[in-house]
Amino acid sequence: MASHNHDERTRRLCAVLGHELRNPLASAVTNVSIASAMMDGGDPRAEYLRQAQSDLERISSLLTAYLEFGRMGRTSRRRVDLVDVVRAVVSRKTGTTVRFEVNRSPIVGDADLLGRAVENMIENAFDAGASEVSVRLTESDGAAVLDISDDGPGVPNELHATVFEPFV
């Protein structure tokens, strides 16, 4: 019963946050688009706006997935290539190396949420004191295996039981 209440609270939280964030996000997307359109060719600030636009698009996709989870208790699942998901995340993370031992790794899931999960693990490693993070994607018995390791001190023993809880 406790798990059901936790799941319901999580869905409700996703729905409320999604609803509250949608309008300011739409405003930010519009403002960045207008600023980009007003720039002259060759303006050195254009690259920063391009990156802001890309980040806002990622936030928008994540927000859509969270709203969907809030409404239905699950997200859309479709075929995605985990190699592409991991490559996109690692390209944004300095100090991160990646090794692909597969060329393609088609799985069923939500690309935005999978990307966010990988990004969270990398960020958590750096936040916990790692100076280098290594991501390795392999395949075993037809299943994708994602291994993320780092040179940090590791998860403290007192957090082992709760490390996968939200906001821990």
N, C-alpha and C positions, 0 to 999 in steps of 0.2 A: 504494500500500500504506500509506503514512504516513497518508493521509486516513482509510482504513478503521480503523486503530488509534486515531486521534484520535476518530472517531465512536464507536467502541466504548467508549473511556475516558469520553467525555462521557455516553453512555447509562448506564454503570455508576455514574458520579458522581451523576447524577440519581436513580437508583434508591436509592443509599445515603443521600443527603441526604433524599430523600422519606421513606424508612423511619424514619430517625432523628428527623425533625421531626414525624411524624404524632401520636405520643402527647403530647408537650408542647403541641402545638397544640390537640388535642382537650380537654386539661385547661384551657387558657386560654379556649376557647370556653365550656366548662361554667361556669367561674368567673365570667366576664362575664355570662352568662345568669342565674346565681343572684343576682349582685349587682344586676342590673337588676330582677329580680323582687322583691327586698327593699326597693327604693326607694319612698319615698312620692311621690305625685303632686306635681309642681312642684319636685322636688329639682333644684337647679342642676347637680348632678353627672350627672344622667341623660343629658344631651347628650354628655358625654365617654364614657360607657359605650356609647351608641348608635354613636358614631364608632369606638370600639374594636371593637364587634361587627361593624361594616361592614368594617373593616380585616382582622379575623380571617377573615371570610367570603372576602375577596379572596385572602388568603394560602392559605386552604384550597383554593380553586379553582385557584390557581397550583400548589400542591403536587400536586393530583390530576393536572394536566396534565404536570408533571415526572415523576411516577411512571409515567404512561402512556407518556411518551417513553422512560423508562428500560426499560420492559418491551418495547415494540414498536418503538422507534426512530422513532416518529412520534406525533403527537397526533391527536385527533378533529378532523375538519374538518366544519363545517356552515355554512349561510348565516348571516352576521351582517351587521349594518348598521354600517359603519365610522363613519358620522356619530355613532351612539349611543356607540360605543367611544371615539372622540376626545372627545366632549362629556363623558363620565363622567371621563376622565382630566383634562381641562382644568379641570373644576369643582373639582378637588382642588389645583390648582397656582396659587398667587398669582404675579403677574408674567407670566402667560401669557395671550396673546390668541389668539382663534381666529376664522377666517373660513371659512364654508362656502359654496362656490359651487355646491353641489348640495344638494338636500333629503334625498335618500336615497342611500346608496352600498352596495348589497348586494354582498358578496364572500363567498368561501368561505375559512374559516379557523377559528382558535380565538380567540374573543373575549377570553379572559383573557390569553393570550399576546400577542395583538396590542396589547391595552391596556398590558401590561407593556413591550412594545417602545417604544410611543409615550412612556410615562412615563419609561423609561430615557433616551431621547433628550433629553427636556425636562430631566431631572435632570442629565444630563451637561453640557448647555449651561450651566446655572446653576453647577455645580461648576467649570466651566472659566472662570468669570468673567463670564458674561452677566448683565445686569440685567433684560433683557426677552427673552422667547421668543415667537415668532409661529408659529402652526400654521395651515396653509391646506390645505383638502381640495377638490380639483377632480376633474374627469373628463376623460380624453383618449382618444379612440378606444375608448370603452367600458370603459376601465380606470380604477380609482381612482388618483389621484395625491396623495400626502401630502407636503407640503413643510413642513419644520420649520426655521426660521431664527432667528438670534439676533444680538444686538449684541456678542457676545464676540469674543475674539481669534482664534478658529478653532483647528483641530487642528494641533499642531506637526508640521512636516514629518517628523520622525523617527518619528512614530506612524502615518503614513499607511498603511504596509504591514501594520500589525497592529491597527489600530483596531477591527476587527470580530471579533477573537479574544476568547474568553471571558476575563473579568477584566482586560482591558486598559483 
